[in-house]
């Protein structure tokens, strides 16, 4: 059987982009089985990497915009403007991402989504009527309040002064004011592309699951949870919207639920959006082997991360599927009903720091092992 391979990985966070992972897999396949047909489609589940995917696969252009990083420092960041000039894709990580900060700078009490709001405002000013907001990779826990302020909204304390940006100041907000909100917010469609199912509040909520990796101390996690509950109640008083338990509302430090409450954004699954835009299902059907992957395959992965969503499509058409990962921390019993095989690219005792540095090399080594075994046994899984 001649191999017709579709390579469709997510990024290996902290190491390689989806595009870089894809190229390493491609090189390994061509080295071992030169006559194979190989198609690269480095993908995204709507968060980081979506702009790169759109730039390669859709007609449009990047709009570089002067804005601010999560701590308010001046930067330039892009968003993708589709060919029709009426639709844009804004990626939260471009201006509010954890990748923009040193480890010592991480602090969700102070980090803000304001810079992302500047990008959305620019898209609206250019005439966009539909804006997708991909919200993976955030450094923030401000419930999208920074975006709201950048769009002209006001969050006022009891003395009618604007509260500081960041998740730590939400408890000071006494009034939500929309008198100066951007005049296109009520007519434009703001669609949040989310890749998680976590709600805003609770044991599986934004603060308790995600804020630690954004630099929050244990004490701050408790405070962020309290602030989120308080700000949610303020939104409910403002427009009767209950945002606490919305599925996916905890994404990006509550940005999903906050924007739903503040500016009536819709929350959709990021993978589903890009699957439709790209015609992914037809592309998958042309292959007889699909290779996907992500940096860490864990229980969150089973809740709809990219490799699982790809595997759901390939199972439909009975196409063998390989998932590469840098770390696997999920019980094998939970994988029994899936039609794929997971390979950890790293040797068992390799330190995290070395694994990050050796990702290219270890992808190549693991793919070589997999393909040599295929040549010997004529089996892929």
HELIX and SHEET records of a PDB file:
HELIX    1   1 UNK A   18  UNK A   32  1                                  15    
HELIX    2   2 UNK A   50  UNK A   57  1                                   8    
HELIX    3   3 UNK A   93  UNK A   96  1                                   4    
HELIX    4   4 UNK A   98  UNK A  100  5                                   3    
HELIX    5   5 UNK A  103  UNK A  105  5                                   3    
HELIX    6   6 UNK A  114  UNK A  125  1                                  12    
HELIX    7   7 UNK A  145  UNK A  150  1                                   6    
HELIX    8   8 UNK A  167  UNK A  172  5                                   6    
HELIX    9   9 UNK A  206  UNK A  210  1                                   5    
HELIX   10  10 UNK A  211  UNK A  214  5                                   4    
HELIX   11  11 UNK A  218  UNK A  239  1                                  22    
HELIX   12  12 UNK A  251  UNK A  263  1                                  13    
HELIX   13  13 UNK A  270  UNK A  278  1                                   9    
HELIX   14  14 UNK A  280  UNK A  285  1                                   6    
HELIX   15  15 UNK A  301  UNK A  303  5                                   3    
HELIX   16  16 UNK A  306  UNK A  316  1                                  11    
HELIX   17  17 UNK A  332  UNK A  335  5                                   4    
HELIX   18  18 UNK A  352  UNK A  357  1                                   6    
HELIX   19  19 UNK A  359  UNK A  377  1                                  19    
SHEET    1   A 5 UNK A  37  UNK A  40  0                                        
SHEET    2   A 5 UNK A   4  UNK A   7  1                                        
SHEET    3   A 5 UNK A 289  UNK A 298  1                                        
SHEET    4   A 5 UNK A 321  UNK A 329  1                                        
SHEET    5   A 5 UNK A 341  UNK A 344  1                                        
SHEET    1   B 6 UNK A  60  UNK A  68  0                                        
SHEET    2   B 6 UNK A  74  UNK A  82 -1                                        
SHEET    3   B 6 UNK A  87  UNK A  91 -1                                        
SHEET    4   B 6 UNK A 130  UNK A 134  1                                        
SHEET    5   B 6 UNK A 189  UNK A 194  1                                        
SHEET    6   B 6 UNK A 266  UNK A 269  1                                        
SHEET    1   C 2 UNK A 154  UNK A 156  0                                        
SHEET    2   C 2 UNK A 175  UNK A 177 -1                                        
END                                                                             
